[in-house]
Amino acid sequence: MSVSQLSDEHRGEEILAVFDTAFGELLAADPAAFRVKFRKMAASAFAFYRGTACLFYHDLDAETAGGPYLDERTSRVWIHGDLHAENFGTYMDSTGRLIFNVNDFDEAYVGPFTWDLKRFAASIALIGYAKALSDEQITELVRVYAGAYRERIHSLATGAKSDEVPPFTLDTAEGPLLGALRVARSLTRFGLLESMTEIRDFERRFAPGGGSIELDAATRYKVLAAFDGYLETLPESSLTRPDSYRVKDVVGRRGIGIGSAGLPSYNILLEGNSDALENDVVIYVKQAQTPAVSRHIADRAIRDYFQHEGHRTVISQRALQAHADPWLGWTELDGAGQLVAEVSPYAVDLDWGDIDDPEEIAEVVADLGRATAAMHAAADDQSGESLVPFSTERAIDAAIAADEEGFAPLLVDFAHTYGARARTDHQTFVDLFRNGRIPGL
């Protein structure tokens, strides 16, 4: 066996060990869901990268105790945890504005700010490779991202008022970001309800099929008890009309997305803000997962801050996202922390499928750099949480200022190196999967 084959075999065993730690219990409980998850991951190197934050942080573990631009403060900021190029999209905030921003906070935690930037940079290398961009073009894209992030962090750190650094809205966004917002604006609550529900005996109920699972009486009772606990976690501003929370129907859901395989999930149909049937609201209750990054952060004070993973997910999202979903809350079910949020009719993910021109890609990447900076700046001593009791934008600004010249090259080098590793790992994973090497499948 050659040195290369030995190396490949060792990496394969390493991947299997990381998967066992991250997915083992859930995979044993629902192998079918993981077969679907892994088939999706097998489709491309980027899909594999999306589904393997656990492997990414395993590989970054050596940097936990230090690294460029990391000090006592910049190693302890709220991070997204899974910041890749497809985790951006639209949502309607609590003030009724459509916003384009970072989404999907299931992996959020407190850790080094550079981990978010590196995860994003490597994702851009993978997207660029899939679009047949040259290494030089990929380098330029990562430099654009680093420059936009740096510029926005500095602007926020030096006292720019919030109205001088507006979010991406229908009035301020351009290009594909504006396109996503316009698509979101064209969607309706009625359209969402039509796709999931039907009217029976003058009342709306979930329609059978389409992934819905009818619940037995005991399970329904447990879910409704968990719902009562969820109501206690909502801010007072979300509870202005008690009838909004009248439950009309409850169903189970089969959740087999790349990130949610094997996690129990339920949908609850609520009255909404009026008696009109077109204003009903669907919320989901989903068992929250252990974030991959948390396995590589040893600070007990961070771990002890959270009641459970549902609480962690919600507190993190509220910290990182200004004016978060007013239905966002947490609860417990069967002893496990649950995330609760609206199934929003206005959620549209950024679609990279039609973004092919290098100049347009660069414009999008710059906007995503600004969005990343705004996210990091939001979650600090002004967020209402005591876990990060300092100005993150000032701490990050000072750290980068100490070595301006090295900031972009750090991300460029990582993007190329880890992008290549992810492509190789993807092929190793496909061979493991198709040859029956993944235990439990």
Protein Blocks (a to p, Z undefined) as FASTA:
>chain_A
ZZklmmmmmmmmmmmmmmmmmmmmmmmmmmmlmmmmmmmmmmpmklmmmmmmmmmmmmmm
mmmngcehiafklmmccdehlacfklgccdddfkopacdddehjllgccddfklmmmmmm
mmmmmmmmmnopafklmmmmmmmmmmmmmmmmmmmmnopafklmccddfklggcjllmmm
mmmmmpcfklmmmmmgcceehiacddeejhiacddfklmmmmmmmmmmmmmmpcfklmmb
mklmpcfbdcddddfbfklgoiacdddddebjcfbfklcccdddddddddfklmmccblk
lmmmpmblmlmmmmmmmmmmghiafkbccddeehiacddddddfkbccddfklmmbfklm
mmmmmmmmmmmmmmmmmmccknopaklgcdfklmmmmmmmmmmmlmmmmmmmmmmmmmmm
mmmmmmmmmmmmmnopaghZZ
